[in-house]
Amino acid sequence: MVYVTNKSLAKTQIDGYFFYKHNEAELFPVRNNPTTDEPRRSGDNADIYTFGGRIAGDITDNWKYDVQLAGQFGQRDGRDICALGSLDRLTYDFKDKHKNQVFLEYEYLSGDDPGTPGTDEKFDILWGRYPRLTEGYGFSYAIENRLWDLANTHRVGPGWSCKPMENLDVALQYMFLFADENTYAGRAGFSDNGCFRGQMIVPFVKYTFNKYAFFRVMPEFFFPGNYYTDARNDPLIFLRLELNLSLIH
C-alpha cells in the first residue's frame, strides 16, 4: 500500500492512496457429513487494486467536511472487478463547552449487478471488515457475503455527539440503509425487487473513570425493510456493556 498526505493548503488535507490485496481461497474437509467428500471452500481467489482519494477541511469555523472516493479493479474468481466506494461527512461543530457536534454522513459500497455475469461490481472493503458501524446487524451480512462485509450498501443519516461532563461522552446516530443491487433476488429471505435494508439507531455512552478504566454502553436497534421477506424481517436489538481495564497506559 502507498498513502500520501498533503497539508500545504490552509485548513485542508488532501490524501491519495493505492492498495493491492491478494486473496487465496482455502479448502477444508467437511466433517460429520458422510454424503460428500467434497471439501468446503473458504474465501476467494482475487487480485484487487484500489485507487482512492480523500479531501477534508474547514468551510468555516463551525462547518467541516470530509469526502472520500475509491475505485477498485482487478479479478475475483475469474471475473473482472469494477467497483466503487465513497465515505462522506458534513459536520457542524457548535464549539461550546459541552463539545456538541451534529453531522450528516453518507457511505456507498457498490454491490454486484446480477445482470453482468462477467463483471463483479461488489466493493471489497479490504481490511475494514470489523464492527465499525454495527455489531448486531453486521452478522446478517453472512447470508450475503461474510460477517461485517458491508458491501452492497447505501447508508445515510444524521448523528450527534457531545461531552456533557469531563469524563462522559455520549452520541446518537440514526441511519437509513439501502442495498445498491438486489443481487440475491429470489433466494430464501430476500425479496424480488426491494432495496430498502432498513433503519438503524445506535446510541453510545462512555464514562472514563481514569486513565486505566472506562465503561461503555452501546445498544443497537435495527428495523428491517423490504429488502427482506417476511421470513427475515424481525427487528434486531443488540446491547454491549463493556468495562475496560488497562494495566499499561
PyRosetta script that sets phi, psi and omega in degrees:
from pyrosetta import init, pose_from_sequence

init()
pose = pose_from_sequence("MVYVTNKSLAKTQIDGYFFYKHNEAELFPVRNNPTTDEPRRSGDNADIYTFGGRIAGDITDNWKYDVQLAGQFGQRDGRDICALGSLDRLTYDFKDKHKNQVFLEYEYLSGDDPGTPGTDEKFDILWGRYPRLTEGYGFSYAIENRLWDLANTHRVGPGWSCKPMENLDVALQYMFLFADENTYAGRAGFSDNGCFRGQMIVPFVKYTFNKYAFFRVMPEFFFPGNYYTDARNDPLIFLRLELNLSLIH")
pose.set_psi(1, 150.6)
pose.set_omega(1, 175.7)
pose.set_phi(2, -132.5)
pose.set_psi(2, 130.5)
pose.set_omega(2, -179.5)
pose.set_phi(3, -135.0)
pose.set_psi(3, 124.6)
pose.set_omega(3, -176.7)
pose.set_phi(4, -122.6)
pose.set_psi(4, 134.6)
pose.set_omega(4, 180.0)
pose.set_phi(5, -121.8)
pose.set_psi(5, 135.5)
pose.set_omega(5, 177.8)
pose.set_phi(6, -123.5)
pose.set_psi(6, 121.2)
pose.set_omega(6, 178.6)
pose.set_phi(7, -119.3)
pose.set_psi(7, 26.2)
pose.set_omega(7, -176.4)
pose.set_phi(8, -72.8)
pose.set_psi(8, -23.9)
pose.set_omega(8, 178.9)
pose.set_phi(9, -86.9)
pose.set_psi(9, 141.7)
pose.set_omega(9, -178.1)
pose.set_phi(10, -63.3)
pose.set_psi(10, 130.6)
pose.set_omega(10, 175.9)
pose.set_phi(11, 57.0)
pose.set_psi(11, 28.7)
pose.set_omega(11, -178.6)
pose.set_phi(12, -141.2)
pose.set_psi(12, 138.3)
pose.set_omega(12, 173.9)
pose.set_phi(13, -125.5)
pose.set_psi(13, 130.4)
pose.set_omega(13, 179.7)
pose.set_phi(14, -120.1)
pose.set_psi(14, 124.5)
pose.set_omega(14, -180.0)
pose.set_phi(15, -118.7)
pose.set_psi(15, 146.5)
pose.set_omega(15, 171.4)
pose.set_phi(16, -135.2)
pose.set_psi(16, 145.8)
pose.set_omega(16, -176.8)
pose.set_phi(17, -151.1)
pose.set_psi(17, 159.4)
pose.set_omega(17, 174.0)
pose.set_phi(18, -139.7)
pose.set_psi(18, 129.2)
pose.set_omega(18, 177.3)
pose.set_phi(19, -122.1)
pose.set_psi(19, 135.5)
pose.set_omega(19, 170.6)
pose.set_phi(20, -118.2)
pose.set_psi(20, 131.0)
pose.set_omega(20, -179.3)
pose.set_phi(21, -133.7)
pose.set_psi(21, 129.0)
pose.set_omega(21, 178.8)
pose.set_phi(22, -111.6)
pose.set_psi(22, 126.7)
pose.set_omega(22, 179.2)
pose.set_phi(23, -111.6)
pose.set_psi(23, 143.2)
pose.set_omega(23, 172.0)
pose.set_phi(24, -131.4)
pose.set_psi(24, 123.8)
pose.set_omega(24, 178.8)
pose.set_phi(25, -69.6)
pose.set_psi(25, 151.2)
pose.set_omega(25, 176.5)
pose.set_phi(26, -118.9)
pose.set_psi(26, 149.7)
pose.set_omega(26, 178.2)
pose.set_phi(27, -112.8)
pose.set_psi(27, 134.7)
pose.set_omega(27, -179.5)
pose.set_phi(28, -125.1)
pose.set_psi(28, 143.0)
pose.set_omega(28, 177.0)
pose.set_phi(29, -67.4)
pose.set_psi(29, 145.4)
pose.set_omega(29, 177.3)
pose.set_phi(30, -86.9)
pose.set_psi(30, 114.9)
pose.set_omega(30, -178.2)
pose.set_phi(31, -90.2)
pose.set_psi(31, 151.5)
pose.set_omega(31, 173.9)
pose.set_phi(32, 57.9)
pose.set_psi(32, 33.4)
pose.set_omega(32, 177.1)
pose.set_phi(33, -137.1)
pose.set_psi(33, 89.8)
pose.set_omega(33, -174.9)
pose.set_phi(34, -71.4)
pose.set_psi(34, -7.9)
pose.set_omega(34, -175.9)
pose.set_phi(35, -83.8)
pose.set_psi(35, -9.5)
pose.set_omega(35, -177.6)
pose.set_phi(36, -146.1)
pose.set_psi(36, 143.2)
pose.set_omega(36, 173.4)
pose.set_phi(37, -106.7)
pose.set_psi(37, 1.9)
pose.set_omega(37, -178.4)
pose.set_phi(38, -70.9)
pose.set_psi(38, 131.6)
pose.set_omega(38, 178.1)
pose.set_phi(39, -71.2)
pose.set_psi(39, 158.0)
pose.set_omega(39, 176.8)
pose.set_phi(40, -91.7)
pose.set_psi(40, 134.9)
pose.set_omega(40, -178.8)
pose.set_phi(41, -97.1)
pose.set_psi(41, 139.2)
pose.set_omega(41, 176.0)
pose.set_phi(42, -127.1)
pose.set_psi(42, 129.2)
pose.set_omega(42, 179.4)
pose.set_phi(43, 87.6)
pose.set_psi(43, -167.1)
pose.set_omega(43, -179.1)
pose.set_phi(44, -142.9)
pose.set_psi(44, 168.0)
pose.set_omega(44, 174.0)
pose.set_phi(45, -102.0)
pose.set_psi(45, 118.6)
pose.set_omega(45, -173.6)
pose.set_phi(46, -155.6)
pose.set_psi(46, 151.0)
pose.set_omega(46, 166.7)
pose.set_phi(47, -124.3)
pose.set_psi(47, 115.5)
pose.set_omega(47, -170.8)
pose.set_phi(48, -119.4)
pose.set_psi(48, 127.2)
pose.set_omega(48, 178.8)
pose.set_phi(49, -116.1)
pose.set_psi(49, 120.6)
pose.set_omega(49, -177.4)
pose.set_phi(50, -118.3)
pose.set_psi(50, 122.9)
pose.set_omega(50, 176.5)
pose.set_phi(51, -114.6)
pose.set_psi(51, 132.3)
pose.set_omega(51, -178.2)
pose.set_phi(52, -153.2)
pose.set_psi(52, 168.0)
pose.set_omega(52, 177.9)
pose.set_phi(53, -146.5)
pose.set_psi(53, 155.9)
pose.set_omega(53, -179.4)
pose.set_phi(54, -142.8)
pose.set_psi(54, 139.1)
pose.set_omega(54, 172.9)
pose.set_phi(55, -132.6)
pose.set_psi(55, 131.9)
pose.set_omega(55, -178.5)
pose.set_phi(56, -141.6)
pose.set_psi(56, 148.0)
pose.set_omega(56, 179.4)
pose.set_phi(57, 177.7)
pose.set_psi(57, -170.0)
pose.set_omega(57, -179.0)
pose.set_phi(58, -104.0)
pose.set_psi(58, 131.4)
pose.set_omega(58, 171.8)
pose.set_phi(59, -84.9)
pose.set_psi(59, -47.1)
pose.set_omega(59, 172.0)
pose.set_phi(60, -136.5)
pose.set_psi(60, -169.7)
pose.set_omega(60, 177.5)
pose.set_phi(61, -65.3)
pose.set_psi(61, -24.6)
pose.set_omega(61, -176.8)
pose.set_phi(62, -105.3)
pose.set_psi(62, -33.0)
pose.set_omega(62, -175.5)
pose.set_phi(63, -92.9)
pose.set_psi(63, 132.7)
pose.set_omega(63, 178.0)
pose.set_phi(64, -131.1)
pose.set_psi(64, 151.9)
pose.set_omega(64, 178.8)
pose.set_phi(65, -133.7)
pose.set_psi(65, 156.5)
pose.set_omega(65, 177.6)
pose.set_phi(66, -150.9)
pose.set_psi(66, 114.0)
pose.set_omega(66, -174.6)
pose.set_phi(67, -125.7)
pose.set_psi(67, 131.6)
pose.set_omega(67, -178.2)
pose.set_phi(68, -139.4)
pose.set_psi(68, 136.9)
pose.set_omega(68, -178.7)
pose.set_phi(69, -140.2)
pose.set_psi(69, 135.8)
pose.set_omega(69, -179.4)
pose.set_phi(70, -140.7)
pose.set_psi(70, 141.8)
pose.set_omega(70, 175.0)
pose.set_phi(71, -115.0)
pose.set_psi(71, 147.9)
pose.set_omega(71, -179.2)
pose.set_phi(72, -125.5)
pose.set_psi(72, 141.3)
pose.set_omega(72, 178.7)
pose.set_phi(73, -141.5)
pose.set_psi(73, 169.3)
pose.set_omega(73, 179.3)
pose.set_phi(74, 132.3)
pose.set_psi(74, -149.4)
pose.set_omega(74, 179.6)
pose.set_phi(75, -140.3)
pose.set_psi(75, 143.0)
pose.set_omega(75, 176.1)
pose.set_phi(76, -136.4)
pose.set_psi(76, 115.2)
pose.set_omega(76, 179.5)
pose.set_phi(77, 51.5)
pose.set_psi(77, 43.8)
pose.set_omega(77, 176.2)
pose.set_phi(78, 82.4)
pose.set_psi(78, 2.3)
pose.set_omega(78, 179.1)
pose.set_phi(79, -110.8)
pose.set_psi(79, 144.2)
pose.set_omega(79, 178.2)
pose.set_phi(80, -74.1)
pose.set_psi(80, 133.7)
pose.set_omega(80, 178.2)
pose.set_phi(81, -91.2)
pose.set_psi(81, 131.6)
pose.set_omega(81, 173.5)
pose.set_phi(82, -146.0)
pose.set_psi(82, 91.3)
pose.set_omega(82, -169.8)
pose.set_phi(83, -131.1)
pose.set_psi(83, 163.7)
pose.set_omega(83, -176.2)
pose.set_phi(84, -142.3)
pose.set_psi(84, 144.0)
pose.set_omega(84, 176.4)
pose.set_phi(85, -141.7)
pose.set_psi(85, 150.3)
pose.set_omega(85, 179.9)
pose.set_phi(86, -150.0)
pose.set_psi(86, 144.0)
pose.set_omega(86, 176.3)
pose.set_phi(87, -139.1)
pose.set_psi(87, 119.3)
pose.set_omega(87, -171.3)
pose.set_phi(88, -136.6)
pose.set_psi(88, 143.6)
pose.set_omega(88, 178.9)
pose.set_phi(89, -145.8)
pose.set_psi(89, 136.2)
pose.set_omega(89, 172.4)
pose.set_phi(90, -116.6)
pose.set_psi(90, 124.3)
pose.set_omega(90, -172.6)
pose.set_phi(91, -122.8)
pose.set_psi(91, 139.0)
pose.set_omega(91, 170.5)
pose.set_phi(92, -113.5)
pose.set_psi(92, 119.7)
pose.set_omega(92, -179.5)
pose.set_phi(93, -102.1)
pose.set_psi(93, 115.6)
pose.set_omega(93, -178.4)
pose.set_phi(94, -69.7)
pose.set_psi(94, -21.6)
pose.set_omega(94, -179.5)
pose.set_phi(95, 55.5)
pose.set_psi(95, 39.6)
pose.set_omega(95, 176.9)
pose.set_phi(96, -99.6)
pose.set_psi(96, -180.0)
pose.set_omega(96, -174.9)
pose.set_phi(97, -69.1)
pose.set_psi(97, -19.2)
pose.set_omega(97, 179.3)
pose.set_phi(98, -98.2)
pose.set_psi(98, 5.3)
pose.set_omega(98, 176.1)
pose.set_phi(99, 56.7)
pose.set_psi(99, 43.9)
pose.set_omega(99, 177.7)
pose.set_phi(100, -68.6)
pose.set_psi(100, 134.9)
pose.set_omega(100, 173.9)
pose.set_phi(101, -139.3)
pose.set_psi(101, 141.6)
pose.set_omega(101, 170.2)
pose.set_phi(102, -123.3)
pose.set_psi(102, 150.9)
pose.set_omega(102, -177.1)
pose.set_phi(103, -150.9)
pose.set_psi(103, 159.9)
pose.set_omega(103, 172.3)
pose.set_phi(104, -123.1)
pose.set_psi(104, 127.1)
pose.set_omega(104, -174.4)
pose.set_phi(105, -123.8)
pose.set_psi(105, 142.5)
pose.set_omega(105, 176.5)
pose.set_phi(106, -135.7)
pose.set_psi(106, 132.9)
pose.set_omega(106, 177.9)
pose.set_phi(107, -131.7)
pose.set_psi(107, 138.5)
pose.set_omega(107, 178.9)
pose.set_phi(108, -132.5)
pose.set_psi(108, 125.7)
pose.set_omega(108, 174.2)
pose.set_phi(109, -130.4)
pose.set_psi(109, 113.0)
pose.set_omega(109, -171.1)
pose.set_phi(110, -65.1)
pose.set_psi(110, 152.7)
pose.set_omega(110, 178.1)
pose.set_phi(111, -112.6)
pose.set_psi(111, 165.4)
pose.set_omega(111, -177.5)
pose.set_phi(112, -77.8)
pose.set_psi(112, 126.8)
pose.set_omega(112, 178.1)
pose.set_phi(113, -80.1)
pose.set_psi(113, 116.6)
pose.set_omega(113, -178.5)
pose.set_phi(114, -66.3)
pose.set_psi(114, -13.6)
pose.set_omega(114, 180.0)
pose.set_phi(115, -85.4)
pose.set_psi(115, 0.1)
pose.set_omega(115, 179.6)
pose.set_phi(116, -124.9)
pose.set_psi(116, 79.7)
pose.set_omega(116, -173.8)
pose.set_phi(117, -62.3)
pose.set_psi(117, -24.0)
pose.set_omega(117, -178.9)
pose.set_phi(118, -88.9)
pose.set_psi(118, -6.6)
pose.set_omega(118, -177.4)
pose.set_phi(119, -126.2)
pose.set_psi(119, 139.2)
pose.set_omega(119, 177.8)
pose.set_phi(120, -110.5)
pose.set_psi(120, 110.2)
pose.set_omega(120, -178.0)
pose.set_phi(121, -93.2)
pose.set_psi(121, 3.0)
pose.set_omega(121, -178.5)
pose.set_phi(122, -71.2)
pose.set_psi(122, 125.4)
pose.set_omega(122, 179.1)
pose.set_phi(123, -76.2)
pose.set_psi(123, 129.6)
pose.set_omega(123, 176.8)
pose.set_phi(124, -92.8)
pose.set_psi(124, 121.4)
pose.set_omega(124, -177.6)
pose.set_phi(125, -82.7)
pose.set_psi(125, 14.1)
pose.set_omega(125, 170.9)
pose.set_phi(126, 55.5)
pose.set_psi(126, -114.5)
pose.set_omega(126, -177.4)
pose.set_phi(127, -96.8)
pose.set_psi(127, 17.4)
pose.set_omega(127, -177.7)
pose.set_phi(128, -96.1)
pose.set_psi(128, 17.5)
pose.set_omega(128, -176.9)
pose.set_phi(129, -86.9)
pose.set_psi(129, 80.3)
pose.set_omega(129, 177.8)
pose.set_phi(130, -151.3)
pose.set_psi(130, 169.0)
pose.set_omega(130, -175.3)
pose.set_phi(131, -71.6)
pose.set_psi(131, 67.7)
pose.set_omega(131, -179.0)
pose.set_phi(132, -72.1)
pose.set_psi(132, -41.2)
pose.set_omega(132, -177.2)
pose.set_phi(133, -115.1)
pose.set_psi(133, -32.5)
pose.set_omega(133, -172.4)
pose.set_phi(134, -146.6)
pose.set_psi(134, 140.8)
pose.set_omega(134, 171.1)
pose.set_phi(135, -102.1)
pose.set_psi(135, -51.6)
pose.set_omega(135, -177.3)
pose.set_phi(136, -64.1)
pose.set_psi(136, -56.2)
pose.set_omega(136, -177.3)
pose.set_phi(137, -68.2)
pose.set_psi(137, -24.0)
pose.set_omega(137, 178.4)
pose.set_phi(138, -59.4)
pose.set_psi(138, -28.1)
pose.set_omega(138, 178.0)
pose.set_phi(139, -66.3)
pose.set_psi(139, -29.4)
pose.set_omega(139, -176.1)
pose.set_phi(140, -67.8)
pose.set_psi(140, -20.3)
pose.set_omega(140, 179.9)
pose.set_phi(141, -69.3)
pose.set_psi(141, -11.1)
pose.set_omega(141, 178.6)
pose.set_phi(142, -64.0)
pose.set_psi(142, -24.0)
pose.set_omega(142, 178.6)
pose.set_phi(143, -80.3)
pose.set_psi(143, -7.2)
pose.set_omega(143, 177.2)
pose.set_phi(144, -113.2)
pose.set_psi(144, -50.9)
pose.set_omega(144, -176.0)
pose.set_phi(145, -131.2)
pose.set_psi(145, -97.4)
pose.set_omega(145, 177.8)
pose.set_phi(146, -140.7)
pose.set_psi(146, 167.0)
pose.set_omega(146, 177.8)
pose.set_phi(147, -55.5)
pose.set_psi(147, 131.0)
pose.set_omega(147, 177.4)
pose.set_phi(148, 59.9)
pose.set_psi(148, 18.9)
pose.set_omega(148, 173.1)
pose.set_phi(149, -88.0)
pose.set_psi(149, 87.5)
pose.set_omega(149, -165.3)
pose.set_phi(150, -84.1)
pose.set_psi(150, 28.3)
pose.set_omega(150, 178.3)
pose.set_phi(151, -68.6)
pose.set_psi(151, 172.8)
pose.set_omega(151, -179.7)
pose.set_phi(152, 59.6)
pose.set_psi(152, 48.0)
pose.set_omega(152, -173.8)
pose.set_phi(153, -143.1)
pose.set_psi(153, 135.1)
pose.set_omega(153, 160.6)
pose.set_phi(154, -106.4)
pose.set_psi(154, 130.3)
pose.set_omega(154, 179.2)
pose.set_phi(155, -131.9)
pose.set_psi(155, 126.2)
pose.set_omega(155, -179.7)
pose.set_phi(156, -143.9)
pose.set_psi(156, 144.2)
pose.set_omega(156, 177.2)
pose.set_phi(157, 166.2)
pose.set_psi(157, 164.3)
pose.set_omega(157, -179.5)
pose.set_phi(158, -88.6)
pose.set_psi(158, 165.4)
pose.set_omega(158, 176.2)
pose.set_phi(159, -152.6)
pose.set_psi(159, 165.9)
pose.set_omega(159, -178.6)
pose.set_phi(160, -148.2)
pose.set_psi(160, 144.2)
pose.set_omega(160, 175.2)
pose.set_phi(161, -144.8)
pose.set_psi(161, 151.8)
pose.set_omega(161, 176.8)
pose.set_phi(162, -160.0)
pose.set_psi(162, 172.5)
pose.set_omega(162, 179.4)
pose.set_phi(163, -132.4)
pose.set_psi(163, 82.9)
pose.set_omega(163, -175.0)
pose.set_phi(164, -66.6)
pose.set_psi(164, -25.0)
pose.set_omega(164, 176.6)
pose.set_phi(165, -134.1)
pose.set_psi(165, 162.4)
pose.set_omega(165, -176.5)
pose.set_phi(166, -56.8)
pose.set_psi(166, -38.6)
pose.set_omega(166, -175.2)
pose.set_phi(167, -103.1)
pose.set_psi(167, 8.5)
pose.set_omega(167, -174.2)
pose.set_phi(168, -121.3)
pose.set_psi(168, 127.5)
pose.set_omega(168, 175.3)
pose.set_phi(169, -119.4)
pose.set_psi(169, 132.3)
pose.set_omega(169, 176.8)
pose.set_phi(170, -132.1)
pose.set_psi(170, 152.3)
pose.set_omega(170, -179.5)
pose.set_phi(171, -157.0)
pose.set_psi(171, 160.6)
pose.set_omega(171, 178.2)
pose.set_phi(172, -150.7)
pose.set_psi(172, 132.1)
pose.set_omega(172, 178.2)
pose.set_phi(173, -132.0)
pose.set_psi(173, 137.1)
pose.set_omega(173, 179.2)
pose.set_phi(174, -122.0)
pose.set_psi(174, 125.5)
pose.set_omega(174, -171.5)
pose.set_phi(175, -129.8)
pose.set_psi(175, 141.6)
pose.set_omega(175, 167.0)
pose.set_phi(176, -104.7)
pose.set_psi(176, 133.5)
pose.set_omega(176, -179.1)
pose.set_phi(177, -122.2)
pose.set_psi(177, 136.4)
pose.set_omega(177, 179.0)
pose.set_phi(178, -130.4)
pose.set_psi(178, 151.3)
pose.set_omega(178, 171.1)
pose.set_phi(179, -86.0)
pose.set_psi(179, 135.7)
pose.set_omega(179, 177.7)
pose.set_phi(180, -69.7)
pose.set_psi(180, -39.7)
pose.set_omega(180, 178.9)
pose.set_phi(181, -134.8)
pose.set_psi(181, 143.2)
pose.set_omega(181, 173.3)
pose.set_phi(182, -87.1)
pose.set_psi(182, 67.9)
pose.set_omega(182, -173.8)
pose.set_phi(183, -62.0)
pose.set_psi(183, -32.8)
pose.set_omega(183, -171.4)
pose.set_phi(184, -107.5)
pose.set_psi(184, 26.7)
pose.set_omega(184, 179.2)
pose.set_phi(185, -54.7)
pose.set_psi(185, 131.4)
pose.set_omega(185, -180.0)
pose.set_phi(186, 92.3)
pose.set_psi(186, -19.3)
pose.set_omega(186, 176.2)
pose.set_phi(187, -74.0)
pose.set_psi(187, 152.2)
pose.set_omega(187, -177.4)
pose.set_phi(188, -53.7)
pose.set_psi(188, 125.9)
pose.set_omega(188, 177.6)
pose.set_phi(189, 96.4)
pose.set_psi(189, -15.0)
pose.set_omega(189, -177.8)
pose.set_phi(190, -110.0)
pose.set_psi(190, 137.7)
pose.set_omega(190, 179.6)
pose.set_phi(191, -73.0)
pose.set_psi(191, 167.2)
pose.set_omega(191, -177.8)
pose.set_phi(192, -75.4)
pose.set_psi(192, -32.4)
pose.set_omega(192, -175.4)
pose.set_phi(193, -143.7)
pose.set_psi(193, 4.0)
pose.set_omega(193, -180.0)
pose.set_phi(194, -77.0)
pose.set_psi(194, 146.4)
pose.set_omega(194, 179.2)
pose.set_phi(195, -128.9)
pose.set_psi(195, 2.2)
pose.set_omega(195, -179.6)
pose.set_phi(196, -89.1)
pose.set_psi(196, 106.8)
pose.set_omega(196, -179.7)
pose.set_phi(197, -66.7)
pose.set_psi(197, -42.8)
pose.set_omega(197, 179.6)
pose.set_phi(198, 145.2)
pose.set_psi(198, -168.4)
pose.set_omega(198, -177.9)
pose.set_phi(199, -118.0)
pose.set_psi(199, 144.1)
pose.set_omega(199, -179.2)
pose.set_phi(200, -134.6)
pose.set_psi(200, 135.4)
pose.set_omega(200, 176.9)
pose.set_phi(201, -119.0)
pose.set_psi(201, 126.6)
pose.set_omega(201, -176.0)
pose.set_phi(202, -130.3)
pose.set_psi(202, 98.7)
pose.set_omega(202, 170.9)
pose.set_phi(203, -81.1)
pose.set_psi(203, 165.1)
pose.set_omega(203, -179.4)
pose.set_phi(204, -153.3)
pose.set_psi(204, 130.5)
pose.set_omega(204, 176.3)
pose.set_phi(205, -136.4)
pose.set_psi(205, 129.5)
pose.set_omega(205, 178.0)
pose.set_phi(206, -135.0)
pose.set_psi(206, 127.1)
pose.set_omega(206, 176.1)
pose.set_phi(207, -117.6)
pose.set_psi(207, 123.6)
pose.set_omega(207, -179.6)
pose.set_phi(208, -98.9)
pose.set_psi(208, 114.9)
pose.set_omega(208, 179.7)
pose.set_phi(209, -73.6)
pose.set_psi(209, -46.4)
pose.set_omega(209, 178.7)
pose.set_phi(210, -165.1)
pose.set_psi(210, -170.5)
pose.set_omega(210, -176.6)
pose.set_phi(211, -71.1)
pose.set_psi(211, -6.3)
pose.set_omega(211, -179.4)
pose.set_phi(212, -106.7)
pose.set_psi(212, -12.0)
pose.set_omega(212, -173.0)
pose.set_phi(213, -150.4)
pose.set_psi(213, 140.6)
pose.set_omega(213, 170.6)
pose.set_phi(214, -146.7)
pose.set_psi(214, 160.4)
pose.set_omega(214, -179.6)
pose.set_phi(215, -125.3)
pose.set_psi(215, 134.3)
pose.set_omega(215, -179.2)
pose.set_phi(216, -126.8)
pose.set_psi(216, 142.3)
pose.set_omega(216, 172.0)
pose.set_phi(217, -121.8)
pose.set_psi(217, 120.7)
pose.set_omega(217, -176.0)
pose.set_phi(218, -133.9)
pose.set_psi(218, 83.9)
pose.set_omega(218, 174.3)
pose.set_phi(219, -81.5)
pose.set_psi(219, 166.1)
pose.set_omega(219, -179.7)
pose.set_phi(220, -151.0)
pose.set_psi(220, 133.2)
pose.set_omega(220, -179.0)
pose.set_phi(221, -127.2)
pose.set_psi(221, 124.6)
pose.set_omega(221, -179.3)
pose.set_phi(222, -126.8)
pose.set_psi(222, 133.5)
pose.set_omega(222, -179.2)
pose.set_phi(223, -121.8)
pose.set_psi(223, 108.7)
pose.set_omega(223, -173.1)
pose.set_phi(224, -64.3)
pose.set_psi(224, 155.2)
pose.set_omega(224, 177.6)
pose.set_phi(225, -113.3)
pose.set_psi(225, -159.9)
pose.set_omega(225, -172.7)
pose.set_phi(226, -81.0)
pose.set_psi(226, 6.0)
pose.set_omega(226, 171.8)
pose.set_phi(227, -67.2)
pose.set_psi(227, -25.8)
pose.set_omega(227, -178.6)
pose.set_phi(228, -108.6)
pose.set_psi(228, 156.0)
pose.set_omega(228, 174.3)
pose.set_phi(229, -86.1)
pose.set_psi(229, 177.9)
pose.set_omega(229, 179.9)
pose.set_phi(230, -61.6)
pose.set_psi(230, -22.0)
pose.set_omega(230, 180.0)
pose.set_phi(231, -71.1)
pose.set_psi(231, -18.1)
pose.set_omega(231, -177.5)
pose.set_phi(232, -138.0)
pose.set_psi(232, 49.2)
pose.set_omega(232, -178.7)
pose.set_phi(233, -125.6)
pose.set_psi(233, 24.7)
pose.set_omega(233, 177.1)
pose.set_phi(234, -74.3)
pose.set_psi(234, 139.6)
pose.set_omega(234, 174.4)
pose.set_phi(235, -60.8)
pose.set_psi(235, 152.8)
pose.set_omega(235, -178.5)
pose.set_phi(236, -119.1)
pose.set_psi(236, 134.7)
pose.set_omega(236, 173.4)
pose.set_phi(237, -125.7)
pose.set_psi(237, 125.0)
pose.set_omega(237, 180.0)
pose.set_phi(238, -127.8)
pose.set_psi(238, 139.0)
pose.set_omega(238, -178.6)
pose.set_phi(239, -137.2)
pose.set_psi(239, 127.7)
pose.set_omega(239, 172.1)
pose.set_phi(240, -115.7)
pose.set_psi(240, 124.6)
pose.set_omega(240, 170.8)
pose.set_phi(241, -113.1)
pose.set_psi(241, 121.1)
pose.set_omega(241, -171.6)
pose.set_phi(242, -132.8)
pose.set_psi(242, 125.9)
pose.set_omega(242, 170.8)
pose.set_phi(243, -110.7)
pose.set_psi(243, 116.8)
pose.set_omega(243, -174.4)
pose.set_phi(244, -109.7)
pose.set_psi(244, 121.1)
pose.set_omega(244, 179.0)
pose.set_phi(245, -116.7)
pose.set_psi(245, 132.6)
pose.set_omega(245, -179.5)
pose.set_phi(246, -126.2)
pose.set_psi(246, 124.2)
pose.set_omega(246, 178.9)
pose.set_phi(247, -87.5)
pose.set_psi(247, -14.4)
pose.set_omega(247, 179.1)
pose.set_phi(248, -123.0)
pose.set_psi(248, 132.2)
pose.set_omega(248, 179.3)
pose.set_phi(249, -134.9)
pose.dump_pdb("model.pdb")
